[in-house]
Amino acid sequence: MAAAVCAVWGVEAGLSEYSLRSKAGFAYVHHAAGEPFVPRGDHANELLVGSNPDEARADCQWLRADFDAFVFGQACQAGVICFEEAAIESLQRADSHGCGGFKAAWRVAGDGDNQRFVIDADFMVDATGAGILSRTLDIPHDLSGIRTCSRTLYSHFEGVRPWRDICTTPAYSTTDHPFPIDDATLHHVFDGGWMWVIRFDNGITSAGLCLEPDTFPLDESIGAADEWNALMARFPSIREQFAAARPVLPFARTGRLQRNVARAAGKSWAMLPTTAGFIDAFFSTGNAHTLLGVIRLADILTQTNPGPDRDRRLADYDRLIRREIETIDRLVHGCYRSFKDMNVLSAYSMLYFLAATYSEERLRSGASAMDTGFLLADDDSFQKIVREFHARMGDGWPVAQGCDIEKTSLLRMLKDQAAAYNVAGLCDEGKRNMYPYSVA
Ligand SMILES: Cc1cc2nc3c(=O)[nH]c(=O)nc-3n(C[C@H](O)[C@H](O)[C@H](O)COP(=O)(O)OP(=O)(O)OC[C@H]3O[C@@H](n4cnc5c(N)ncnc54)[C@H](O)[C@@H]3O)c2cc1C
């Protein structure tokens, strides 16, 4: 066999100056179209949630090309046969092609490093994000159960002003923010969508919009840059933050982001989580989910031989990914339903923070393993709570009522029902939407 393990490096990858910044947490600020953001002393239109116990165990904001380069470098150092600038031209499965003249389960052929490669392998992992395996195996995408519907428009910029300069007024300061707001992933939220603003330490800021097509239909006759400018004009304070910003990459614009294959693993093959499905970037779940998939597959492939035991574990992997995608969908979709009203968003989003802090603390303490579900996807009690609260987020409730009583009752209900998972003092009205990372 030519190679037991190989990695191909897609055309999007590029090396740039190493850039990484610790991420203090998640910050959300609410905007109404046509109105400037006016900070409030009670923080009712902001939510800040810390995500790090300390600097040494901090989440990071990675410039994507650097993150990819780092991971790819690790693979090369570990002895993986690597091809850069690779393009796969064909993928064949032996048992579905009458052996096709090769003895292994798979044959993959393509170009990389300016040379042609042909590799036979007993196991195939699809990490393309694009679904080369699903096309080869004719596995359909199934979006019937996916509720989130969003598209995206984004670029990288120079000259983005720090949000603290915009959100500070003579009557209001940021002194009770639990961390500098610009050290967090900043989310501007508004009815029908949201925008991320992520500052790296090299002067570059990643910024992009995720938009519900019902409210912001894609109009191909308008260029991506023009659409960006029109959206900036709609939200005066965001426009102010980006007044001197200059894109350093062409704008990228997509159709619907959501993908979900009907099956993520089988005999002699598996897809990484993001290849199997993707919902939305609202809680920045993508890379963590993908890395969990890498760890689980590495465990399956090193701990089992081909046969019934491996097949059973691959079936478990498939089921778990499906539940995880469903969980992310409920968490994110409920937030989209609440974007009209920050009170509701600051209560509903607690479901994500409960799941993230509880499961991360259990992983850190060794109380759970990597094959437990991402965001408590395999915890039936927690999932019951997610389903119940998501069901409340149907159109009209509680958004239409949009009052503090609803937010308060939502938060109190969640605090009561999810008490067993609340290791970080979440769902606390007394904190007025300002949550430092504090694990009891
Ligand atoms: C708008 C948006 C914002 C996001 N924001 C975040 C965030 O803030 N935090 C986070 O954690 N995640 C985020 N994600 C998710 C994150 O991007 C994905 O989880 C991550 O990219 C998955 O990594 P991957 O390597 O599995 O797939 P990909 O990043 O899709 O990489 C696949 C690679 O395979 C290559 N490839 C594809 N086909 C071929 C072929 N035929 N031959 C050779 N190479 C091929 C591609 O060129 C690419 O380099 C975001 C996603 C989107 C869409």
The ligand as an ORCA input file, in Angstrom:
! r2SCAN-3c Opt
* xyz 0 1
  C     -18.676     32.165      7.751
  C     -18.041     31.180      8.665
  C     -17.483     31.602      9.860
  C     -16.910     30.685     10.741
  N     -16.403     31.105     11.933
  C     -15.875     30.212     12.790
  C     -15.351     30.616     14.057
  O     -15.380     31.790     14.431
  N     -14.821     29.665     14.862
  C     -14.793     28.355     14.509
  O     -14.320     27.520     15.270
  N     -15.285     27.942     13.317
  C     -15.818     28.839     12.474
  N     -16.309     28.417     11.271
  C     -16.279     27.006     10.969
  C     -14.921     26.583     10.473
  O     -14.567     27.363      9.358
  C     -14.998     25.125     10.100
  O     -15.409     24.391     11.210
  C     -13.633     24.658      9.684
  O     -13.271     25.344      8.535
  C     -13.634     23.191      9.436
  O     -12.322     22.837      9.079
  P     -12.024     21.694      8.054
  O     -10.541     21.663      7.916
  O     -12.757     20.453      8.470
  O     -12.716     22.144      6.670
  P     -12.358     23.356      5.734
  O     -11.879     24.522      6.480
  O     -13.536     23.537      4.833
  O     -11.099     22.853      4.902
  C     -11.205     21.903      3.876
  C      -9.980     21.996      2.981
  O     -10.099     20.962      2.011
  C      -9.744     21.505      0.763
  N     -10.373     20.751     -0.323
  C     -11.683     20.681     -0.632
  N     -11.871     19.900     -1.707
  C     -10.646     19.476     -2.089
  C     -10.181     18.661     -3.150
  N     -11.004     18.082     -4.037
  N      -8.845     18.439     -3.244
  C      -7.987     18.994     -2.334
  N      -8.385     19.771     -1.324
  C      -9.686     20.013     -1.207
  C     -10.210     22.943      0.799
  O      -9.491     23.733     -0.130
  C      -9.897     23.324      2.253
  O      -8.592     23.832      2.392
  C     -16.893     29.322     10.395
  C     -17.426     28.901      9.177
  C     -17.997     29.813      8.319
  C     -18.562     29.346      7.017
*
